[in-house]
């Protein structure tokens, strides 16, 4: 397992973190070995930079599986920044504000139960 850790450290800190999570979590040695071999193969195919970015995204979304990381790389999601902020709210005349949905107010839009 030290070979995988050493290779992951060469790629980057997030790759090392993902590899360490796999080593710690996967109990079956063959599955663990094949997963780690697959990750190193992805690093050779896509390059160290992309692999590190994919692992950063994987950590952010809470996954550590080979399939998820391969999908991130295949779809190029590693090339896009993570959305750390939500987009600003849309300001338009046709959009109802929070006051429209306020159930405590005596809004003319509420129906009375008789």
C-alpha positions in Angstrom: 0.0 0.0 0.0 3.0 2.3 0.5 3.5 2.4 -3.3 0.1 3.9 -3.8 0.6 6.4 -1.0 3.9 7.5 -2.5 2.5 7.8 -6.0 -0.5 9.8 -4.7 1.8 12.2 -2.8 3.6 12.9 -6.0 0.4 13.8 -7.7 -0.9 16.1 -5.0 -2.4 16.5 -1.6 -6.0 15.8 -2.6 -5.1 12.7 -4.5 -3.2 11.5 -1.4 -6.3 12.2 0.7 -8.5 10.2 -1.6 -6.0 7.3 -1.7 -5.8 7.3 2.1 -9.6 7.3 2.4 -9.8 4.3 0.1 -7.1 2.5 2.1 -8.8 3.2 5.4 -12.4 2.4 4.2 -12.1 -0.6 1.9 -11.8 -3.8 3.9 -11.4 -6.3 1.1 -7.8 -6.2 -0.1 -8.5 -7.1 -3.8 -11.1 -4.4 -4.2 -8.8 -1.9 -2.5 -5.9 -2.9 -4.7 -7.9 -2.7 -8.0 -9.4 0.6 -7.1 -6.0 2.1 -6.3 -4.5 0.6 -9.5 -7.3 2.2 -11.5 -6.7 5.6 -9.9 -3.0 5.5 -10.8 -4.0 4.4 -14.4 -6.3 7.4 -14.6 -3.4 9.7 -13.5 -1.3 8.3 -16.3 -4.0 8.7 -18.9 -5.3 12.2 -17.9 -2.2 13.6 -16.3 -1.3 14.6 -12.7 -2.9 18.1 -12.8 -6.3 16.8 -14.0 -6.2 13.9 -11.5 -5.5 16.3 -8.7 -8.4 18.5 -9.8 -10.7 15.5 -10.1 -9.8 14.4 -6.5 -10.4 17.9 -5.3 -13.9 17.8 -6.8 -14.4 14.2 -5.4 -13.6 15.4 -1.9 -15.9 18.4 -2.3 -18.9 16.2 -3.3 -18.1 13.5 -0.8 -17.1 10.6 -3.0 -14.0 8.4 -3.3 -15.0 5.8 -5.8 -13.1 5.0 -8.9 -16.2 5.3 -11.0 -16.9 8.8 -9.7 -13.4 10.1 -10.3 -13.3 8.5 -13.7 -16.6 10.2 -14.6 -15.3 13.5 -13.4 -12.3 13.1 -15.7 -14.2 11.7 -18.7 -16.8 14.6 -18.6 -14.1 17.2 -18.0 -15.6 18.4 -14.8 -12.1 18.8 -13.4 -11.6 21.7 -15.8 -14.4 23.7 -14.3 -14.2 25.5 -11.0 -16.3 24.3 -8.1 -19.3 26.4 -7.4 -18.4 27.7 -4.0 -21.0 30.5 -4.1 -24.6 30.3 -5.2 -25.5 32.6 -8.0 -27.1 36.0 -6.9 -30.8 36.0 -6.7 -32.7 37.2 -9.9 -34.3 40.6 -9.5 -37.2 40.8 -11.9 -40.8 42.2 -11.7 -42.4 38.9 -12.3 -40.6 37.0 -9.5 -42.4 36.7 -6.2 -40.4 37.6 -3.2 -40.4 35.9 0.2 -43.3 38.1 1.4 -45.6 36.4 -1.0 -45.0 33.0 0.7 -45.0 34.3 4.2 -47.8 32.4 5.9 -47.9 34.5 9.0 -49.0 37.7 7.2 -52.5 38.6 6.2 -51.7 38.5 2.5 -54.6 39.0 0.0 -53.3 35.8 -1.7 -54.2 33.5 1.2 -57.5 31.7 1.1 -59.6 31.6 4.2 -61.0 28.3 5.4 -64.7 28.7 6.2 
